[in-house]
Amino acid sequence: MGYRRRDTGPRLALWMLVALGDIVLLLIAAGLSAPVAVLGVLTLTIAGVAAWRWMRRTPVPASARRRA
């Protein structure tokens, strides 16, 4: 019923930010310096988002788009 007005854009949820912060804290506790830990998590996050966006751009065959 409410599918027409649903916003389907990508959103960075609060729990994702908390998870990224937890990863940084775990890396710092493991002995990495804070800038290295933040830079590593940031790099992996950017690479993940880029891969996700790239996968969404690949064309899908028309036969796969058909509804059941």
Buried (B, 14 or more C-beta within 10 A) or exposed (E): EEEEEEEEEEEEEEEEEEEBEEBBEEBBEEEBEEEEBBEBBEEEBEEEEEEEEEEEEEEEEEEEEEEE
